[in-house]
Amino acid sequence: PKDKKKGAILFTRYKKVLQATDDPYVDWLLGMMYLEGIDVPEDDAKAFEQFSKCAAKDNSLGLYSLGMMYRDGIGTEKDPEKAFGLVKKAADQNLMEAIYEEAMMLQSGKGTEQDKEGAVDLIMKAADANLPEAQFDLAWKCLFGTDVQQDTETGVKWMEKAAENGHMFAQVNLGEC
């Protein structure tokens, strides 16, 4: 509902029913609703609680979302090491967004030891799985020789794939390649 008050009433009414299912996706969805203020007041602490429940069930979305909260200090204190551990567990379950985030953490050395080669391997994996952000990142790496052998042809190929998958900056940059 567009009316937040009505949405909150519906949310309260159905929350208990949904939580009784013990489905980790319900925990994740409730966490997203609290995080984004969708039909309920935005509440980072409640989002953190819901993502924690989901992660405790070893759900990749819950692990990844909780990891992002620790990374950014949303609903909790920043803890880069804990963030990396949670993101890695989600990545190990083949969640592409988590694989790409693990690559970003390895690349920067935030929460873990820096490993640029390992980061490139994970970016390639996510790009091959059609994650537009990874495709765009790989395109730039290839075009400018950052952490990989410079290869304009491959860079343009990845830029085109990212653009085809809706990456706005890739679409803009294609005119410059």
mmCIF file of the C-alpha atoms, coordinates in Angstrom:
data_MODEL
# 
_entry.id   MODEL 
# 
loop_
_atom_site.group_PDB 
_atom_site.id 
_atom_site.type_symbol 
_atom_site.label_atom_id 
_atom_site.label_alt_id 
_atom_site.label_comp_id 
_atom_site.label_asym_id 
_atom_site.label_entity_id 
_atom_site.label_seq_id 
_atom_site.pdbx_PDB_ins_code 
_atom_site.Cartn_x 
_atom_site.Cartn_y 
_atom_site.Cartn_z 
_atom_site.occupancy 
_atom_site.B_iso_or_equiv 
_atom_site.pdbx_formal_charge 
_atom_site.auth_seq_id 
_atom_site.auth_comp_id 
_atom_site.auth_asym_id 
_atom_site.auth_atom_id 
_atom_site.pdbx_PDB_model_num 
ATOM 1   C CA . PRO A 1 1   ? 0.000  0.000   0.000   1.00 0.00 ? 1   PRO A CA 1 
ATOM 2   C CA . LYS A 1 2   ? 1.063  3.543   -0.692  1.00 0.00 ? 2   LYS A CA 1 
ATOM 3   C CA . ASP A 1 3   ? -0.353 4.667   2.643   1.00 0.00 ? 3   ASP A CA 1 
ATOM 4   C CA . LYS A 1 4   ? 2.394  3.870   5.175   1.00 0.00 ? 4   LYS A CA 1 
ATOM 5   C CA . LYS A 1 5   ? -0.082 3.687   8.059   1.00 0.00 ? 5   LYS A CA 1 
ATOM 6   C CA . LYS A 1 6   ? -2.222 1.078   6.266   1.00 0.00 ? 6   LYS A CA 1 
ATOM 7   C CA . GLY A 1 7   ? 0.947  -0.726  5.202   1.00 0.00 ? 7   GLY A CA 1 
ATOM 8   C CA . ALA A 1 8   ? 2.157  -0.845  8.795   1.00 0.00 ? 8   ALA A CA 1 
ATOM 9   C CA . ILE A 1 9   ? -1.181 -2.275  9.946   1.00 0.00 ? 9   ILE A CA 1 
ATOM 10  C CA . LEU A 1 10  ? -1.070 -4.975  7.258   1.00 0.00 ? 10  LEU A CA 1 
ATOM 11  C CA . PHE A 1 11  ? 2.567  -5.669  8.055   1.00 0.00 ? 11  PHE A CA 1 
ATOM 12  C CA . THR A 1 12  ? 1.823  -6.092  11.767  1.00 0.00 ? 12  THR A CA 1 
ATOM 13  C CA . ARG A 1 13  ? -1.124 -8.370  10.985  1.00 0.00 ? 13  ARG A CA 1 
ATOM 14  C CA . TYR A 1 14  ? 0.826  -10.669 8.649   1.00 0.00 ? 14  TYR A CA 1 
ATOM 15  C CA . LYS A 1 15  ? 4.251  -10.503 10.284  1.00 0.00 ? 15  LYS A CA 1 
ATOM 16  C CA . LYS A 1 16  ? 3.390  -13.120 12.902  1.00 0.00 ? 16  LYS A CA 1 
ATOM 17  C CA . VAL A 1 17  ? 1.955  -15.453 10.266  1.00 0.00 ? 17  VAL A CA 1 
ATOM 18  C CA . LEU A 1 18  ? 5.023  -15.047 8.061   1.00 0.00 ? 18  LEU A CA 1 
ATOM 19  C CA . GLN A 1 19  ? 7.489  -15.518 10.907  1.00 0.00 ? 19  GLN A CA 1 
ATOM 20  C CA . ALA A 1 20  ? 5.726  -18.715 11.971  1.00 0.00 ? 20  ALA A CA 1 
ATOM 21  C CA . THR A 1 21  ? 6.823  -20.307 8.693   1.00 0.00 ? 21  THR A CA 1 
ATOM 22  C CA . ASP A 1 22  ? 10.493 -20.368 9.816   1.00 0.00 ? 22  ASP A CA 1 
ATOM 23  C CA . ASP A 1 23  ? 11.423 -19.659 6.195   1.00 0.00 ? 23  ASP A CA 1 
ATOM 24  C CA . PRO A 1 24  ? 14.770 -17.830 5.904   1.00 0.00 ? 24  PRO A CA 1 
ATOM 25  C CA . TYR A 1 25  ? 13.497 -15.928 2.856   1.00 0.00 ? 25  TYR A CA 1 
ATOM 26  C CA . VAL A 1 26  ? 10.724 -14.464 4.995   1.00 0.00 ? 26  VAL A CA 1 
ATOM 27  C CA . ASP A 1 27  ? 13.339 -13.291 7.499   1.00 0.00 ? 27  ASP A CA 1 
ATOM 28  C CA . TRP A 1 28  ? 15.326 -11.754 4.649   1.00 0.00 ? 28  TRP A CA 1 
ATOM 29  C CA . LEU A 1 29  ? 12.248 -10.089 3.149   1.00 0.00 ? 29  LEU A CA 1 
ATOM 30  C CA . LEU A 1 30  ? 11.252 -8.629  6.520   1.00 0.00 ? 30  LEU A CA 1 
ATOM 31  C CA . GLY A 1 31  ? 14.822 -7.371  6.910   1.00 0.00 ? 31  GLY A CA 1 
ATOM 32  C CA . MET A 1 32  ? 14.649 -5.644  3.526   1.00 0.00 ? 32  MET A CA 1 
ATOM 33  C CA . MET A 1 33  ? 11.302 -4.085  4.416   1.00 0.00 ? 33  MET A CA 1 
ATOM 34  C CA . TYR A 1 34  ? 12.772 -2.626  7.618   1.00 0.00 ? 34  TYR A CA 1 
ATOM 35  C CA . LEU A 1 35  ? 15.986 -1.569  5.898   1.00 0.00 ? 35  LEU A CA 1 
ATOM 36  C CA . GLU A 1 36  ? 14.221 0.256   3.074   1.00 0.00 ? 36  GLU A CA 1 
ATOM 37  C CA . GLY A 1 37  ? 11.122 1.396   4.985   1.00 0.00 ? 37  GLY A CA 1 
ATOM 38  C CA . ILE A 1 38  ? 8.796  -0.557  2.692   1.00 0.00 ? 38  ILE A CA 1 
ATOM 39  C CA . ASP A 1 39  ? 5.296  -0.419  4.238   1.00 0.00 ? 39  ASP A CA 1 
ATOM 40  C CA . VAL A 1 40  ? 6.892  -0.022  7.690   1.00 0.00 ? 40  VAL A CA 1 
ATOM 41  C CA . PRO A 1 41  ? 8.991  2.659   9.337   1.00 0.00 ? 41  PRO A CA 1 
ATOM 42  C CA . GLU A 1 42  ? 12.655 2.319   8.415   1.00 0.00 ? 42  GLU A CA 1 
ATOM 43  C CA . ASP A 1 43  ? 14.452 0.584   11.283  1.00 0.00 ? 43  ASP A CA 1 
ATOM 44  C CA . ASP A 1 44  ? 18.072 -0.502  10.847  1.00 0.00 ? 44  ASP A CA 1 
ATOM 45  C CA . ALA A 1 45  ? 18.142 -2.380  14.168  1.00 0.00 ? 45  ALA A CA 1 
ATOM 46  C CA . LYS A 1 46  ? 15.136 -4.503  13.187  1.00 0.00 ? 46  LYS A CA 1 
ATOM 47  C CA . ALA A 1 47  ? 16.623 -5.078  9.727   1.00 0.00 ? 47  ALA A CA 1 
ATOM 48  C CA . PHE A 1 48  ? 19.837 -6.254  11.380  1.00 0.00 ? 48  PHE A CA 1 
ATOM 49  C CA . GLU A 1 49  ? 17.825 -8.592  13.616  1.00 0.00 ? 49  GLU A CA 1 
ATOM 50  C CA . GLN A 1 50  ? 15.952 -10.114 10.662  1.00 0.00 ? 50  GLN A CA 1 
ATOM 51  C CA . PHE A 1 51  ? 19.103 -10.561 8.579   1.00 0.00 ? 51  PHE A CA 1 
ATOM 52  C CA . SER A 1 52  ? 20.769 -12.178 11.599  1.00 0.00 ? 52  SER A CA 1 
ATOM 53  C CA . LYS A 1 53  ? 17.915 -14.699 11.841  1.00 0.00 ? 53  LYS A CA 1 
ATOM 54  C CA . CYS A 1 54  ? 18.206 -15.432 8.146   1.00 0.00 ? 54  CYS A CA 1 
ATOM 55  C CA . ALA A 1 55  ? 22.007 -15.783 8.307   1.00 0.00 ? 55  ALA A CA 1 
ATOM 56  C CA . ALA A 1 56  ? 21.693 -18.117 11.309  1.00 0.00 ? 56  ALA A CA 1 
ATOM 57  C CA . LYS A 1 57  ? 19.833 -20.470 8.954   1.00 0.00 ? 57  LYS A CA 1 
ATOM 58  C CA . ASP A 1 58  ? 22.875 -20.309 6.630   1.00 0.00 ? 58  ASP A CA 1 
ATOM 59  C CA . ASN A 1 59  ? 20.864 -18.563 3.907   1.00 0.00 ? 59  ASN A CA 1 
ATOM 60  C CA . SER A 1 60  ? 23.079 -16.855 1.312   1.00 0.00 ? 60  SER A CA 1 
ATOM 61  C CA . LEU A 1 61  ? 20.895 -13.725 1.084   1.00 0.00 ? 61  LEU A CA 1 
ATOM 62  C CA . GLY A 1 62  ? 20.894 -13.359 4.857   1.00 0.00 ? 62  GLY A CA 1 
ATOM 63  C CA . LEU A 1 63  ? 24.645 -13.901 5.092   1.00 0.00 ? 63  LEU A CA 1 
ATOM 64  C CA . TYR A 1 64  ? 25.307 -11.374 2.331   1.00 0.00 ? 64  TYR A CA 1 
ATOM 65  C CA . SER A 1 65  ? 22.879 -8.757  3.690   1.00 0.00 ? 65  SER A CA 1 
ATOM 66  C CA . LEU A 1 66  ? 24.224 -9.089  7.224   1.00 0.00 ? 66  LEU A CA 1 
ATOM 67  C CA . GLY A 1 67  ? 27.744 -8.822  5.850   1.00 0.00 ? 67  GLY A CA 1 
ATOM 68  C CA . MET A 1 68  ? 26.843 -5.569  4.109   1.00 0.00 ? 68  MET A CA 1 
ATOM 69  C CA . MET A 1 69  ? 25.429 -4.199  7.355   1.00 0.00 ? 69  MET A CA 1 
ATOM 70  C CA . TYR A 1 70  ? 28.691 -5.008  9.151   1.00 0.00 ? 70  TYR A CA 1 
ATOM 71  C CA . ARG A 1 71  ? 30.674 -3.541  6.243   1.00 0.00 ? 71  ARG A CA 1 
ATOM 72  C CA . ASP A 1 72  ? 28.775 -0.256  6.308   1.00 0.00 ? 72  ASP A CA 1 
ATOM 73  C CA . GLY A 1 73  ? 27.975 -0.061  10.025  1.00 0.00 ? 73  GLY A CA 1 
ATOM 74  C CA . ILE A 1 74  ? 24.206 -0.110  9.487   1.00 0.00 ? 74  ILE A CA 1 
ATOM 75  C CA . GLY A 1 75  ? 22.309 -1.278  12.568  1.00 0.00 ? 75  GLY A CA 1 
ATOM 76  C CA . THR A 1 76  ? 25.619 -2.262  14.131  1.00 0.00 ? 76  THR A CA 1 
ATOM 77  C CA . GLU A 1 77  ? 29.228 -1.150  14.480  1.00 0.00 ? 77  GLU A CA 1 
ATOM 78  C CA . LYS A 1 78  ? 31.446 -1.498  11.410  1.00 0.00 ? 78  LYS A CA 1 
ATOM 79  C CA . ASP A 1 79  ? 33.353 -4.762  11.504  1.00 0.00 ? 79  ASP A CA 1 
ATOM 80  C CA . PRO A 1 80  ? 35.239 -5.380  8.230   1.00 0.00 ? 80  PRO A CA 1 
ATOM 81  C CA . GLU A 1 81  ? 36.512 -8.817  9.295   1.00 0.00 ? 81  GLU A CA 1 
ATOM 82  C CA . LYS A 1 82  ? 33.062 -10.046 10.263  1.00 0.00 ? 82  LYS A CA 1 
ATOM 83  C CA . ALA A 1 83  ? 31.677 -8.536  7.047   1.00 0.00 ? 83  ALA A CA 1 
ATOM 84  C CA . PHE A 1 84  ? 34.230 -10.427 4.970   1.00 0.00 ? 84  PHE A CA 1 
ATOM 85  C CA . GLY A 1 85  ? 33.509 -13.718 6.745   1.00 0.00 ? 85  GLY A CA 1 
ATOM 86  C CA . LEU A 1 86  ? 29.764 -13.437 6.152   1.00 0.00 ? 86  LEU A CA 1 
ATOM 87  C CA . VAL A 1 87  ? 30.145 -12.323 2.534   1.00 0.00 ? 87  VAL A CA 1 
ATOM 88  C CA . LYS A 1 88  ? 32.577 -15.184 1.875   1.00 0.00 ? 88  LYS A CA 1 
ATOM 89  C CA . LYS A 1 89  ? 30.085 -17.717 3.296   1.00 0.00 ? 89  LYS A CA 1 
ATOM 90  C CA . ALA A 1 90  ? 27.412 -16.327 0.955   1.00 0.00 ? 90  ALA A CA 1 
ATOM 91  C CA . ALA A 1 91  ? 29.861 -16.377 -1.961  1.00 0.00 ? 91  ALA A CA 1 
ATOM 92  C CA . ASP A 1 92  ? 30.720 -20.000 -1.172  1.00 0.00 ? 92  ASP A CA 1 
ATOM 93  C CA . GLN A 1 93  ? 27.014 -20.709 -1.770  1.00 0.00 ? 93  GLN A CA 1 
ATOM 94  C CA . ASN A 1 94  ? 27.421 -19.178 -5.245  1.00 0.00 ? 94  ASN A CA 1 
ATOM 95  C CA . LEU A 1 95  ? 25.477 -15.945 -4.694  1.00 0.00 ? 95  LEU A CA 1 
ATOM 96  C CA . MET A 1 96  ? 26.944 -13.784 -7.467  1.00 0.00 ? 96  MET A CA 1 
ATOM 97  C CA . GLU A 1 97  ? 26.499 -10.472 -5.664  1.00 0.00 ? 97  GLU A CA 1 
ATOM 98  C CA . ALA A 1 98  ? 28.436 -11.953 -2.749  1.00 0.00 ? 98  ALA A CA 1 
ATOM 99  C CA . ILE A 1 99  ? 31.134 -13.295 -5.065  1.00 0.00 ? 99  ILE A CA 1 
ATOM 100 C CA . TYR A 1 100 ? 31.567 -9.830  -6.525  1.00 0.00 ? 100 TYR A CA 1 
ATOM 101 C CA . GLU A 1 101 ? 31.614 -8.203  -3.070  1.00 0.00 ? 101 GLU A CA 1 
ATOM 102 C CA . GLU A 1 102 ? 34.201 -10.731 -1.887  1.00 0.00 ? 102 GLU A CA 1 
ATOM 103 C CA . ALA A 1 103 ? 36.287 -9.700  -4.900  1.00 0.00 ? 103 ALA A CA 1 
ATOM 104 C CA . MET A 1 104 ? 35.968 -6.029  -3.934  1.00 0.00 ? 104 MET A CA 1 
ATOM 105 C CA . MET A 1 105 ? 37.086 -6.823  -0.382  1.00 0.00 ? 105 MET A CA 1 
ATOM 106 C CA . LEU A 1 106 ? 40.042 -8.868  -1.620  1.00 0.00 ? 106 LEU A CA 1 
ATOM 107 C CA . GLN A 1 107 ? 40.963 -6.112  -4.049  1.00 0.00 ? 107 GLN A CA 1 
ATOM 108 C CA . SER A 1 108 ? 40.944 -3.423  -1.352  1.00 0.00 ? 108 SER A CA 1 
ATOM 109 C CA . GLY A 1 109 ? 42.170 -5.570  1.527   1.00 0.00 ? 109 GLY A CA 1 
ATOM 110 C CA . LYS A 1 110 ? 39.222 -4.484  3.695   1.00 0.00 ? 110 LYS A CA 1 
ATOM 111 C CA . GLY A 1 111 ? 38.391 -7.160  6.246   1.00 0.00 ? 111 GLY A CA 1 
ATOM 112 C CA . THR A 1 112 ? 40.940 -9.543  4.775   1.00 0.00 ? 112 THR A CA 1 
ATOM 113 C CA . GLU A 1 113 ? 44.412 -9.698  3.331   1.00 0.00 ? 113 GLU A CA 1 
ATOM 114 C CA . GLN A 1 114 ? 44.667 -7.984  -0.047  1.00 0.00 ? 114 GLN A CA 1 
ATOM 115 C CA . ASP A 1 115 ? 44.708 -10.454 -2.954  1.00 0.00 ? 115 ASP A CA 1 
ATOM 116 C CA . LYS A 1 116 ? 44.337 -8.736  -6.319  1.00 0.00 ? 116 LYS A CA 1 
ATOM 117 C CA . GLU A 1 117 ? 44.800 -11.942 -8.315  1.00 0.00 ? 117 GLU A CA 1 
ATOM 118 C CA . GLY A 1 118 ? 42.085 -13.693 -6.319  1.00 0.00 ? 118 GLY A CA 1 
ATOM 119 C CA . ALA A 1 119 ? 39.868 -10.635 -6.749  1.00 0.00 ? 119 ALA A CA 1 
ATOM 120 C CA . VAL A 1 120 ? 40.252 -10.742 -10.540 1.00 0.00 ? 120 VAL A CA 1 
ATOM 121 C CA . ASP A 1 121 ? 39.362 -14.447 -10.576 1.00 0.00 ? 121 ASP A CA 1 
ATOM 122 C CA . LEU A 1 122 ? 36.155 -13.748 -8.650  1.00 0.00 ? 122 LEU A CA 1 
ATOM 123 C CA . ILE A 1 123 ? 35.283 -10.728 -10.811 1.00 0.00 ? 123 ILE A CA 1 
ATOM 124 C CA . MET A 1 124 ? 35.655 -12.958 -13.883 1.00 0.00 ? 124 MET A CA 1 
ATOM 125 C CA . LYS A 1 125 ? 33.393 -15.590 -12.309 1.00 0.00 ? 125 LYS A CA 1 
ATOM 126 C CA . ALA A 1 126 ? 30.703 -12.987 -11.563 1.00 0.00 ? 126 ALA A CA 1 
ATOM 127 C CA . ALA A 1 127 ? 31.102 -11.411 -15.018 1.00 0.00 ? 127 ALA A CA 1 
ATOM 128 C CA . ASP A 1 128 ? 30.714 -14.824 -16.682 1.00 0.00 ? 128 ASP A CA 1 
ATOM 129 C CA . ALA A 1 129 ? 27.488 -15.244 -14.675 1.00 0.00 ? 129 ALA A CA 1 
ATOM 130 C CA . ASN A 1 130 ? 26.175 -11.970 -16.214 1.00 0.00 ? 130 ASN A CA 1 
ATOM 131 C CA . LEU A 1 131 ? 26.492 -9.705  -13.187 1.00 0.00 ? 131 LEU A CA 1 
ATOM 132 C CA . PRO A 1 132 ? 26.609 -6.278  -14.872 1.00 0.00 ? 132 PRO A CA 1 
ATOM 133 C CA . GLU A 1 133 ? 28.749 -4.616  -12.174 1.00 0.00 ? 133 GLU A CA 1 
ATOM 134 C CA . ALA A 1 134 ? 31.394 -7.319  -12.562 1.00 0.00 ? 134 ALA A CA 1 
ATOM 135 C CA . GLN A 1 135 ? 31.265 -7.049  -16.346 1.00 0.00 ? 135 GLN A CA 1 
ATOM 136 C CA . PHE A 1 136 ? 31.774 -3.294  -16.166 1.00 0.00 ? 136 PHE A CA 1 
ATOM 137 C CA . ASP A 1 137 ? 34.612 -3.651  -13.661 1.00 0.00 ? 137 ASP A CA 1 
ATOM 138 C CA . LEU A 1 138 ? 36.307 -6.300  -15.796 1.00 0.00 ? 138 LEU A CA 1 
ATOM 139 C CA . ALA A 1 139 ? 35.901 -4.104  -18.881 1.00 0.00 ? 139 ALA A CA 1 
ATOM 140 C CA . TRP A 1 140 ? 37.777 -1.242  -17.186 1.00 0.00 ? 140 TRP A CA 1 
ATOM 141 C CA . LYS A 1 141 ? 40.472 -3.577  -15.929 1.00 0.00 ? 141 LYS A CA 1 
ATOM 142 C CA . CYS A 1 142 ? 41.024 -4.907  -19.451 1.00 0.00 ? 142 CYS A CA 1 
ATOM 143 C CA . LEU A 1 143 ? 40.866 -1.497  -21.114 1.00 0.00 ? 143 LEU A CA 1 
ATOM 144 C CA . PHE A 1 144 ? 43.412 0.070   -18.771 1.00 0.00 ? 144 PHE A CA 1 
ATOM 145 C CA . GLY A 1 145 ? 45.485 -2.961  -17.763 1.00 0.00 ? 145 GLY A CA 1 
ATOM 146 C CA . THR A 1 146 ? 44.590 -2.723  -14.082 1.00 0.00 ? 146 THR A CA 1 
ATOM 147 C CA . ASP A 1 147 ? 45.515 -6.011  -12.372 1.00 0.00 ? 147 ASP A CA 1 
ATOM 148 C CA . VAL A 1 148 ? 45.243 -7.798  -15.766 1.00 0.00 ? 148 VAL A CA 1 
ATOM 149 C CA . GLN A 1 149 ? 47.013 -7.708  -19.112 1.00 0.00 ? 149 GLN A CA 1 
ATOM 150 C CA . GLN A 1 150 ? 45.704 -4.710  -21.074 1.00 0.00 ? 150 GLN A CA 1 
ATOM 151 C CA . ASP A 1 151 ? 43.426 -5.957  -23.853 1.00 0.00 ? 151 ASP A CA 1 
ATOM 152 C CA . THR A 1 152 ? 41.214 -3.381  -25.568 1.00 0.00 ? 152 THR A CA 1 
ATOM 153 C CA . GLU A 1 153 ? 39.234 -5.941  -27.573 1.00 0.00 ? 153 GLU A CA 1 
ATOM 154 C CA . THR A 1 154 ? 38.320 -7.934  -24.465 1.00 0.00 ? 154 THR A CA 1 
ATOM 155 C CA . GLY A 1 155 ? 37.562 -4.726  -22.575 1.00 0.00 ? 155 GLY A CA 1 
ATOM 156 C CA . VAL A 1 156 ? 35.116 -3.586  -25.253 1.00 0.00 ? 156 VAL A CA 1 
ATOM 157 C CA . LYS A 1 157 ? 33.491 -7.035  -25.278 1.00 0.00 ? 157 LYS A CA 1 
ATOM 158 C CA . TRP A 1 158 ? 32.879 -6.857  -21.506 1.00 0.00 ? 158 TRP A CA 1 
ATOM 159 C CA . MET A 1 159 ? 31.676 -3.248  -21.763 1.00 0.00 ? 159 MET A CA 1 
ATOM 160 C CA . GLU A 1 160 ? 29.136 -4.332  -24.411 1.00 0.00 ? 160 GLU A CA 1 
ATOM 161 C CA . LYS A 1 161 ? 27.945 -7.223  -22.229 1.00 0.00 ? 161 LYS A CA 1 
ATOM 162 C CA . ALA A 1 162 ? 27.561 -4.915  -19.231 1.00 0.00 ? 162 ALA A CA 1 
ATOM 163 C CA . ALA A 1 163 ? 25.600 -2.449  -21.370 1.00 0.00 ? 163 ALA A CA 1 
ATOM 164 C CA . GLU A 1 164 ? 23.366 -5.243  -22.710 1.00 0.00 ? 164 GLU A CA 1 
ATOM 165 C CA . ASN A 1 165 ? 22.672 -6.223  -19.096 1.00 0.00 ? 165 ASN A CA 1 
ATOM 166 C CA . GLY A 1 166 ? 21.549 -2.695  -18.247 1.00 0.00 ? 166 GLY A CA 1 
ATOM 167 C CA . HIS A 1 167 ? 24.668 -1.188  -16.661 1.00 0.00 ? 167 HIS A CA 1 
ATOM 168 C CA . MET A 1 168 ? 24.112 2.549   -17.170 1.00 0.00 ? 168 MET A CA 1 
ATOM 169 C CA . PHE A 1 169 ? 27.773 3.588   -17.051 1.00 0.00 ? 169 PHE A CA 1 
ATOM 170 C CA . ALA A 1 170 ? 28.662 0.889   -19.561 1.00 0.00 ? 170 ALA A CA 1 
ATOM 171 C CA . GLN A 1 171 ? 25.965 2.205   -21.873 1.00 0.00 ? 171 GLN A CA 1 
ATOM 172 C CA . VAL A 1 172 ? 27.333 5.724   -21.530 1.00 0.00 ? 172 VAL A CA 1 
ATOM 173 C CA . ASN A 1 173 ? 30.956 4.645   -21.974 1.00 0.00 ? 173 ASN A CA 1 
ATOM 174 C CA . LEU A 1 174 ? 30.404 2.597   -25.104 1.00 0.00 ? 174 LEU A CA 1 
ATOM 175 C CA . GLY A 1 175 ? 30.539 5.806   -27.122 1.00 0.00 ? 175 GLY A CA 1 
ATOM 176 C CA . GLU A 1 176 ? 34.081 6.362   -25.753 1.00 0.00 ? 176 GLU A CA 1 
ATOM 177 C CA . CYS A 1 177 ? 35.500 2.887   -26.495 1.00 0.00 ? 177 CYS A CA 1 
# 
